[in-house]
Amino acid sequence: MNQRPARRPAPRPPEGTPAPAELARMARSGLAGAARVARWADAALGPGSDGATADGKATLSDASAERASDDLGLTTAQVRADWDTARLAGLVEVHGDSARPGWRLRAWDRDDSAVLRGWVALFDAWSLAHPEPAEFEPAAVAEVVSAMPQVLSFLQLSAGPVPVEQLLDLLGQRVTELRTERCEVPYDTEHGTGTVRPLAAVRSADADPAEHAPAEDPAPADEAELAPLLDWALHALASVGALTYGDGQATLTPLGSWAVWVKLEQICVAAQSPAGNIEVAAEEMLRGCAQLRPNAARAEYRAWLAARPVGSAVTELVDAARGEDALLRGLAFEALRVVGAPAEPDVRAVVDEPTLRPYALLWLAEHDGVDPEDAHEVLTREEATWLWVDTAAAVADHGEAPLLVRHLEAALQPTVPALLDEVRAVGHPRTVQVLVALAAAHPDPALAKAVRRAAFQVHTGG
C-alpha cells in the first residue's frame, strides 16, 4: 500500500541515434552563423552602445545590416538570413521595435538541451525559414504544411532514403484526407467553375438535394499541382538541417530523425494519458489537465501542441481563454507559456481585452525576462484586483472552501474592508458569486457578514 506506482520508463530513441551531446554539436554547427550574428547584435545593438540604430531602437535596420556585413565579413543577404534564423531559433528575441539576446544565446556554449530546443524551434518553423514562392496559392501551401508531419513520420520510420515519388503519393493521400475531414465537395460543375464549399453549406443552401447532389468524395489531390509544393517543402526542411534532398530522394538527418521521434513520442504519451488530450479541442484539453500537477500538465500541453500547427493551436488556446470559465483562462495562458515566442503576437493582440489583459501582461512580462515572482508589478492596482477576483472565481467553481479562504490572503489590500471596496469598484462580472462563496466559506462570522453585505450591495448596484 505504501509503494508508489512504477513510473513509465523513459523512452529510448531508435538505435543508431547519436547521443544528446553529439546532436547538440550538430545543432551548434548548423546554427553557427545565426549564433555569430546574435552575438554581434548583443554587442553592437545593446542598450547604450554606439551601434544602436538612428532612432535608438535595437532592430536590424538597413544601417545595422550593413554594419554587421562589414564587421563579420558577410553580405547583407547573409546577415539577414542568419538574423532570421537566430530569431526562429530563439537566439534573438524581438519585442515590438526592440530586440534583445534570447536566453538560449546565454546558455549556448554550456547547455546542450538549450541548443537542441533552439534547433527544434527552428525545425518547427521550417515554412517560415524558407518562405514559399509568391505564385503558390496560400490555401494549397497551408494544406501541404499541415500534411508534412505525416510525410516526416514516414521518413523517420523508413530510416533511410525515400524516393520523392513515394513521398508525393503519400502527400497526395494526406491532402485528400484533410479535404475530406473538412467535408469539402465541388459544386456548380454545370457552369464549369469547380468551386469548393463545405458540404453543410451545400445541404443548407440547396432546397432540392436531388437537384444538386454533392459528390460522395472530394476531388483527389492533383499530384502535378502538389509536386512543386513538395519540392519547396523538402528544400525548406533541408535548409534548416532536417533532411538531405537530391537525386530524386530525401533522407532525414540524425537531427531531423531525432526531432521527429521526439514529437511522435510526445503524441504517443498524450494518447496513453487518462485525459486523452491528443484528439480533443483546446477547451476540453484544458479541462482534462485541470486536476494534474503542474509538471504533468505542462507535459500534456507540449504533447497537444506537438500534434497540431502552432498558429491554430495558439488561436484555440486564446479562444478558450475568452470563455466564461476562469480556471480555463488561467490554464490557457499556462499552455501559452509552453508555446513561448511563437505565441507573442497573439498575446499582444489581446492586451486591450479587459478579460484577458492581466493574464496577457503577466505573460509578456515573463516572456521579456521578468522573474515570475516580480511579474505582478506590471499590473495596476485595478488590474491586480480584477485578476484576484477572476482567480477567486476559478477557485469557487473548481476548488474547495479552504482554498478560497487562503486566496483571501493573496490580495494586495492590507485589510478586508479595503479589499471589498476595490473589488466592488473593478466591476468583474463574477464579483457577487465570489463574495457569496467567500462569505459561506470563511469561519469568522463577523467577516463573513461583512462580505455578504458587500455582495448584496454589488447585487443591488450599491
Solvent accessible surface area in square Angstrom, and as a share of the most:
residue,aa,sasa,rsa
1,M,230,1.03
2,N,153,0.78
3,Q,164,0.73
4,R,213,0.78
5,P,120,0.75
6,A,103,0.80
7,R,212,0.78
8,R,122,0.45
9,P,108,0.68
10,A,88,0.68
11,P,58,0.36
12,R,209,0.76
13,P,59,0.37
14,P,53,0.33
15,E,182,0.82
16,G,74,0.72
17,T,34,0.20
18,P,33,0.21
19,A,63,0.49
20,P,91,0.57
21,A,65,0.50
22,E,61,0.27
23,L,2,0.01
24,A,0,0.00
25,R,132,0.48
26,M,49,0.22
27,A,0,0.00
28,R,55,0.20
29,S,73,0.47
30,G,66,0.63
31,L,3,0.01
32,A,55,0.43
33,G,22,0.21
34,A,3,0.02
35,A,2,0.02
36,R,107,0.39
37,V,0,0.00
38,A,1,0.01
39,R,99,0.36
40,W,23,0.08
41,A,11,0.08
42,D,44,0.23
43,A,81,0.63
44,A,9,0.07
45,L,8,0.04
46,G,16,0.15
47,P,146,0.92
48,G,87,0.83
49,S,35,0.23
50,D,150,0.78
51,G,10,0.10
52,A,40,0.31
53,T,16,0.09
54,A,116,0.90
55,D,95,0.49
56,G,58,0.56
57,K,85,0.36
58,A,18,0.14
59,T,39,0.23
60,L,19,0.10
61,S,39,0.25
62,D,101,0.52
63,A,68,0.53
64,S,5,0.03
65,A,1,0.01
66,E,101,0.45
67,R,102,0.37
68,A,0,0.00
69,S,18,0.12
70,D,117,0.61
71,D,81,0.42
72,L,39,0.19
73,G,67,0.64
74,L,29,0.14
75,T,79,0.46
76,T,54,0.32
77,A,73,0.56
78,Q,89,0.40
79,V,0,0.00
80,R,90,0.33
81,A,56,0.44
82,D,31,0.16
83,W,16,0.06
84,D,72,0.37
85,T,33,0.19
86,A,0,0.00
87,R,115,0.42
88,L,43,0.21
89,A,0,0.00
90,G,11,0.10
91,L,0,0.00
92,V,6,0.03
93,E,20,0.09
94,V,38,0.22
95,H,19,0.09
96,G,61,0.58
97,D,84,0.43
98,S,54,0.35
99,A,19,0.14
100,R,77,0.28
101,P,26,0.16
102,G,0,0.00
103,W,122,0.43
104,R,40,0.15
105,L,12,0.06
106,R,140,0.51
107,A,5,0.04
108,W,7,0.02
109,D,110,0.57
110,R,182,0.66
111,D,40,0.21
112,D,48,0.25
113,S,52,0.33
114,A,0,0.00
115,V,0,0.00
116,L,14,0.07
117,R,113,0.41
118,G,0,0.00
119,W,5,0.02
120,V,30,0.17
121,A,30,0.23
122,L,6,0.03
123,F,8,0.03
124,D,68,0.35
125,A,16,0.12
126,W,19,0.07
127,S,25,0.16
128,L,121,0.60
129,A,37,0.29
130,H,70,0.31
131,P,94,0.59
132,E,64,0.29
133,P,52,0.33
134,A,107,0.83
135,E,135,0.60
136,F,36,0.15
137,E,119,0.53
138,P,104,0.65
139,A,75,0.58
140,A,28,0.22
141,V,14,0.08
142,A,58,0.45
143,E,16,0.07
144,V,0,0.00
145,V,41,0.24
146,S,44,0.28
147,A,0,0.00
148,M,0,0.00
149,P,81,0.51
150,Q,68,0.30
151,V,0,0.00
152,L,11,0.05
153,S,22,0.14
154,F,64,0.27
155,L,2,0.01
156,Q,15,0.07
157,L,137,0.68
158,S,49,0.31
159,A,94,0.73
160,G,18,0.17
161,P,84,0.53
162,V,5,0.03
163,P,64,0.40
164,V,29,0.17
165,E,126,0.56
166,Q,89,0.40
167,L,0,0.00
168,L,26,0.13
169,D,68,0.35
170,L,28,0.14
171,L,0,0.00
172,G,8,0.07
173,Q,94,0.42
174,R,53,0.19
175,V,0,0.00
176,T,35,0.20
177,E,76,0.34
178,L,22,0.11
179,R,56,0.20
180,T,64,0.37
181,E,115,0.51
182,R,107,0.39
183,C,65,0.39
184,E,39,0.18
185,V,6,0.03
186,P,38,0.24
187,Y,68,0.26
188,D,40,0.21
189,T,90,0.52
190,E,115,0.51
191,H,134,0.60
192,G,65,0.63
193,T,75,0.44
194,G,44,0.42
195,T,61,0.36
196,V,78,0.45
197,R,57,0.21
198,P,69,0.43
199,L,32,0.16
200,A,75,0.58
201,A,38,0.29
202,V,4,0.03
203,R,163,0.59
204,S,97,0.63
205,A,67,0.52
206,D,22,0.11
207,A,109,0.84
208,D,67,0.35
209,P,98,0.61
210,A,89,0.69
211,E,118,0.53
212,H,77,0.34
213,A,76,0.59
214,P,45,0.28
215,A,49,0.38
216,E,170,0.76
217,D,100,0.52
218,P,16,0.10
219,A,60,0.47
220,P,106,0.67
221,A,13,0.10
222,D,69,0.36
223,E,80,0.36
224,A,80,0.62
225,E,112,0.50
226,L,6,0.03
227,A,41,0.32
228,P,61,0.39
229,L,8,0.04
230,L,1,0.01
231,D,56,0.29
232,W,10,0.04
233,A,0,0.00
234,L,0,0.00
235,H,88,0.39
236,A,0,0.00
237,L,0,0.00
238,A,34,0.27
239,S,71,0.46
240,V,10,0.06
241,G,30,0.28
242,A,0,0.00
243,L,4,0.02
244,T,82,0.48
245,Y,56,0.21
246,G,38,0.37
247,D,148,0.77
248,G,43,0.42
249,Q,73,0.33
250,A,1,0.00
251,T,36,0.21
252,L,19,0.10
253,T,28,0.16
254,P,62,0.39
255,L,11,0.06
256,G,0,0.00
257,S,32,0.21
258,W,40,0.14
259,A,0,0.00
260,V,8,0.05
261,W,42,0.15
262,V,39,0.22
263,K,43,0.18
264,L,50,0.25
265,E,31,0.14
266,Q,50,0.22
267,I,56,0.28
268,C,63,0.37
269,V,54,0.31
270,A,0,0.00
271,A,60,0.47
272,Q,121,0.54
273,S,16,0.10
274,P,142,0.89
275,A,40,0.31
276,G,28,0.27
277,N,1,0.01
278,I,19,0.10
279,E,148,0.66
280,V,29,0.17
281,A,62,0.48
282,A,2,0.01
283,E,81,0.36
284,E,102,0.46
285,M,0,0.00
286,L,0,0.00
287,R,112,0.41
288,G,28,0.27
289,C,2,0.01
290,A,30,0.24
291,Q,154,0.68
292,L,64,0.32
293,R,197,0.72
294,P,90,0.57
295,N,108,0.56
296,A,45,0.35
297,A,6,0.05
298,R,88,0.32
299,A,43,0.33
300,E,17,0.08
301,Y,3,0.01
302,R,111,0.40
303,A,3,0.02
304,W,1,0.00
305,L,21,0.11
306,A,27,0.21
307,A,41,0.32
308,R,52,0.19
309,P,69,0.43
310,V,55,0.31
311,G,49,0.47
312,S,56,0.36
313,A,0,0.00
314,V,1,0.01
315,T,70,0.41
316,E,60,0.27
317,L,0,0.00
318,V,8,0.05
319,D,76,0.40
320,A,10,0.07
321,A,0,0.00
322,R,112,0.41
323,G,33,0.32
324,E,162,0.72
325,D,25,0.13
326,A,3,0.03
327,L,41,0.20
328,L,5,0.02
329,R,10,0.04
330,G,23,0.23
331,L,28,0.14
332,A,0,0.00
333,F,1,0.00
334,E,67,0.30
335,A,0,0.00
336,L,0,0.00
337,R,74,0.27
338,V,38,0.22
339,V,21,0.12
340,G,20,0.19
341,A,49,0.38
342,P,79,0.50
343,A,0,0.00
344,E,16,0.07
345,P,90,0.56
346,D,53,0.27
347,V,0,0.00
348,R,93,0.34
349,A,79,0.61
350,V,4,0.02
351,V,25,0.14
352,D,124,0.64
353,E,54,0.24
354,P,104,0.66
355,T,49,0.28
356,L,0,0.00
357,R,76,0.28
358,P,3,0.02
359,Y,23,0.09
360,A,0,0.00
361,L,30,0.15
362,L,26,0.13
363,W,5,0.02
364,L,12,0.06
365,A,9,0.07
366,E,48,0.21
367,H,32,0.14
368,D,56,0.29
369,G,58,0.56
370,V,57,0.33
371,D,73,0.38
372,P,93,0.58
373,E,137,0.62
374,D,65,0.34
375,A,1,0.01
376,H,91,0.41
377,E,124,0.55
378,V,68,0.39
379,L,19,0.10
380,T,70,0.41
381,R,107,0.39
382,E,111,0.50
383,E,25,0.11
384,A,16,0.12
385,T,3,0.02
386,W,30,0.11
387,L,30,0.15
388,W,17,0.06
389,V,0,0.00
390,D,0,0.00
391,T,52,0.30
392,A,0,0.00
393,A,0,0.00
394,A,10,0.07
395,V,29,0.16
396,A,39,0.30
397,D,71,0.37
398,H,82,0.37
399,G,33,0.31
400,E,123,0.55
401,A,51,0.40
402,P,74,0.47
403,L,79,0.39
404,L,6,0.03
405,V,30,0.17
406,R,137,0.50
407,H,26,0.12
408,L,22,0.11
409,E,142,0.63
410,A,69,0.53
411,A,18,0.14
412,L,95,0.47
413,Q,15,0.07
414,P,117,0.74
415,T,73,0.42
416,V,34,0.19
417,P,91,0.57
418,A,30,0.23
419,L,4,0.02
420,L,11,0.05
421,D,77,0.40
422,E,47,0.21
423,V,1,0.00
424,R,80,0.29
425,A,85,0.66
426,V,32,0.18
427,G,58,0.56
428,H,8,0.04
429,P,109,0.68
430,R,54,0.20
431,T,4,0.02
432,V,39,0.23
433,Q,90,0.40
434,V,1,0.00
435,L,1,0.00
436,V,78,0.45
437,A,31,0.24
438,L,2,0.01
439,A,4,0.03
440,A,88,0.68
441,A,24,0.19
442,H,32,0.14
443,P,109,0.69
444,D,61,0.31
445,P,106,0.67
446,A,76,0.59
447,L,32,0.16
448,A,6,0.04
449,K,116,0.49
450,A,33,0.25
451,V,0,0.00
452,R,125,0.46
453,R,121,0.44
454,A,3,0.02
455,A,3,0.03
456,F,133,0.55
457,Q,59,0.26
458,V,39,0.22
459,H,132,0.59
460,T,80,0.47
461,G,69,0.66
462,G,79,0.76
